[in-house]
Amino acid sequence: MYYISISKEDWHRSLEYLSPEYDIFVPVKDEYSLDYEPFRLSMADQVAYNEPKPATPLKNFFLPVRENVTSMAGTRKSRIIVGVPNCDIEALLLLDEIYLDDGFTDPFYRTRRETTILIASDCFSAGEHCHCTSYGVKPYPERHADMAIAADGDTVFLRVITDKGGSLVNRLLSAHPVTDMSQLVFMEERHMSVESDLALKNKGLPNYEATGDIVGKAGKEIWVKYASKCVSCGACTTICPTCSCFLLIDKPDFEKVKQMDACQYPGFERVAGGEDALFELPDRFRNRYMCKYVWRPQRFRSLACTGCGRCIEACIGRINKNELFMELA
């Protein structure tokens, strides 16, 4: 791992230079939200660095909401995704375990992973519902992404993490290795500040393992209480960076379509005979938390919740899972 520096102007010019070869996505902030958009040099001033977090989870780049899995799409350009928060980088590890499993590898997912360069972003502030550090996830990446970006005024610093990231560095305009490490003091200060802020903001929130324990032991009353505000819209699951349930729909001419599904939808577990183990709303509501904190940890090594807080922000019923956990604790 090493650092390079480049002026923000040259960085944007480099992205423009690479755009014929790559589809490039950057986080753009407007009056309503922060989200990914295709890069254009004309909107460089709108690119937001080191702010949490794009509304769209990273998984959407690898698991489309709907795709035909019986016909391979034509050759697509490789991609560069800039500004990915570390909570999404860590969430991608669970999807890798599922879709790159040796027993059955999803070829669509594998191709997208192999042709994507991930340039993560150090978070220099914390959103209202961010709680990554409570689950052992740092607000800045040191692994798994190909590079990480940190902007300081008119200068961009890139932390090169993988060989794929190093190969891209060689194609940037006027990039220089960082030899004076005092240039990175601002970064260390921001890291310490945001970690301190997150620790204070989420004081009392149990860690990932402890959450699994209290969820597994919780009685029905807590699920009935919080499910009373749930409208079964499925927003919490569809926006979650680790949820990946899907339906496989048969179409005419032997086509099969993979369609994103959500455990909070009515009928999620209904079978042909009409039986539905999750017919009752409190049972569906509980199912999501059992999956995240109890069942998936038993099956996978990676976290099933990385503390991004998107589910809290997307909930129509304004259900705050962290309040539920602290009530149980």
N, C-alpha and C positions, 0 to 999 in steps of 0.2 A: 504494500500500500504506500502510495506517495502522492504528493500534491503538485498541481500545476496552476499557474495563474494566467489569466487572459482578460483583456479589457472587455467590458460588456458589449461594446460596439463590435469588436472582432468576434466575440462569441456569437452574436446574432448573425453576423455576416457568414460565419462558419456554418450555422444551421441553414442559412439560405443556400450556401454552396452545396450542402449535402442533400437538399430537398429533392433534386431530380432522382436521387438514388433511394432515399428513405421517405416514408411517411412520418412526419415529425409532429408530435403533440406536445403542447406546453400548457401550463396552468395560467389561465387568463382571469383576471378579476374585474368584475363590473359592479354596478350598484346593487345587484341582487345576490351574486354568488361568486365562488371561485371554482372553475372547472376547466377540464382539458378542451383545447381547441387546436385544429391544425395550424401549424406555424406559418406565418407570413411576415416578411420583414416590415411591412407597413404597420403591423400592430405590436412591434417589439416593446414599445413603451407600456403596453398593457400586461406584459408577462409578469407574474407575481412570483418572486422567489422567496423561499424560506417561510411561507405562511401555511398554517394548517387549515384545512386539508381539502383537496378537490372533492366536490360533491359526488362525483362518479368514482366508485371503487375500482381499483386496478383490475379486478377479476373480469370486468366487462370487456377488456381488451383481449382476453383469452377464452372466455366463455360467453359467446353471444347469447342474447335472450332467446333467439330462435335461429336454428340452422338446419339445413338438409344434410344428413350424415351419410347419404347413399351416393352422393356425387361430389367428388373433390373439386373445389373451386379452382379456377385458373391461377397461374403463378402470380403472387402478390409481391409488392415491394416489401423490403425489410422495414422495420419501424424503429424509431427512437422515441421513447416516452420520457419526458423531462419533468422533474418536480414531484416524483412519487414519494409520499410520506413513508417513514419506516414502518408504521403500523400496517400499511398495505404490502410492503416488501415481505414482512414476516408472515402475513396472511397467505401470501403466494406459496409459502413452503408447504402449507397443508394441502393446497390444490395440487402441488407437485407430487405429494405422496399419493394422492388419489388417482390423478390422471396420468402419471408417469410410472405407475406401479409395474413391476417386472411381469406380473401375471397377465396384465392387460393394459397396454399403453394406448391412450387416445391419440391417434395420429394427427388430428386437427389441433389439439392442444399442444402436442409436441412441436409441430411445425411453427406454431405461433411463438412458442417459447424460444426456439432456436433462432428465429429471425427477428427477435426483439432485443434492443439494447435499452437497459433500464438505467436512467440517470435519476437517482433519488435526490431528496431534498432534506437538508437539516431543518428542523422546525425551530425557529427563533422565538416562537410564542406558542401558547397553548389555547385551544378553543375551549369554549365553556364546558363541553362534555368530554374532552380528551382525558383518557386515564391509562395511557399505554404503560407508564412506569409501574402502575399497580400490578401489572401482569409480567413485569420483567422485560418489557420492550423499551428500548431507549428512543428518545425523540430525534435521533439522528442515526443513520445507518453506518455500520462498520463491516458488514458482510452481505453477501447475496446479491446486492445491486452491483451493476458494473462500474458505476461511478456515483459520486454524491456531489451536489452543488451547494455552494455557500457564497452569497453575494455580499460585498462590502463596498457601498458606494458605486463607483464606476468600474469596479474590478470583480471578476468572477473567479472563485477558487474551486477547483475540481479535485476531489479525492478519488484517485484511481484505485479500484478495488480488484478488478479481474483483468485477465488478458484481453478479453473482448473490449473492455473499457480502454485499455492501453492502446489497442489498435486504432480506436476512434480518435484518441488524443493526437496520434501522428498525422491526422488529417485536418486538425484545427489550424486556423490562421493565427500566426504570431503568439502561440502558446509557449510559456516558459516554465521550467521546473522551479519550484519554490525552494530556495536554498537558505533564505533567512526565515527561520521558523517564528520569529517575533511577529511576522505578518499574520500569523494565525491565532494570535492571542485573542482577538475579538471573537473568534469562533469558540474557543474554550470558555470564554466568559458567557457567551450566549447559551452554550450547552448547560453550564452550571445554573444559569438563571432560570431556564425553562424547566429543568429537572426539579429545582427547588419549588417553583410555582406549582408544578404538578403534584409534588408531594404534599404541599399545603392544601391545595384544592381538593385532593382526594383522601385526606386524612380520615382514617376509620374504614375505608373501603377494603374488604378482605382481598388477599391475593388470589391468583387463579386456582391454586390447589385448594385453598380454604373455601373458596366459593363453591367448588364442586362438592365439598363435604356438606355445606349447609343446604345446598340445593337438593342433594340426594335425601336429606333427612327432613326436609320441609313438609309440613302437613298441608292438607287440602285448603285450609282457610286462606292462606296467603295467596294461593293461585286464584281462588274465587274473588278475592278482594281486588287484585290488580287486573284480572281478566275482565272485570266489570266495565272497564273503560276501553277494552279492545274491540275494534270493529272488523277484525279479520281481513284487513286490507292487504296484509303481507309485505308492507313497506319495510319492516324491520329485517326481514329475511332477504328480500330482493336487493337491498342496498348493503347488506353485510358482505365484507370482503372475503369471508370464508364459506358462506352458505352456497351450496352448489347442487341442490336437488333438482331433478329434471324429469319430465315426461318424455317417453319415446312414442311418437304418434305415427301410426300407419296411415299412409296416403295411397291414392291410386297409383298404378304402375310400379308397385313395390318400392315406393319411396318411404323413407323414414325421416321424421323431423324431430329433432331434439328441442324441447321447449322448456324454458326455466319454470320451475314449480316452487311452491313455498309451503312449508308445514303449517302455516297459519291459515291457509285457504280451507274453507269448508269442503269436505270430501277428499282431503289429501290422502287419507288412509282407507277410503271406502273401496271395498272389493266387489267383485261381480255379483256375489250373493246378497249384496246390500248392507253387509255388516261394516261398521265404521268404528274402530277403536278410539278415534279422536273426534267423535261426533260432538261431545260436550266441549264448549269453548274453553273452560278452565283446563281441560285435559290437553287441548291443542296448545294452549298458552304455556303450560308446564313442559310440554314436549320439547319446545325450542331450547329452554334452559337446561334440561337434562341432556339434550344432544350436545350443546356447547361445552358444558362444564363437567359432565359425568361420562357419557357414552363415548364421545370422540377421544378424550384423553386415554380411555381404555384401549383404543384401537390405533391411534396415531401418536407420533412423537411431537408433532408441531401443535402450536396453540390454535384452538378453534375460536378464540376471541382475543384480539390484540389491542383492545381498548380504544378504538377509533371514535366511538360514541355516535356514529352515524344513525344507529337504530333509535337512539333517544331523540335525535334531531328530526328524524323522518316520521315519528309516530304521530298519527292524527289524534290519538287519545291522550297524548302527552304523558305516556307511561315512561318513567325513568327507571331502568333496570338497576341502576346503582342505588337508588333509594330502596328498592326491594331488597337488595343484598344487605344493605346496612341495617335494615329492619330485621332481617333474619339473623345477622351477626349479633 
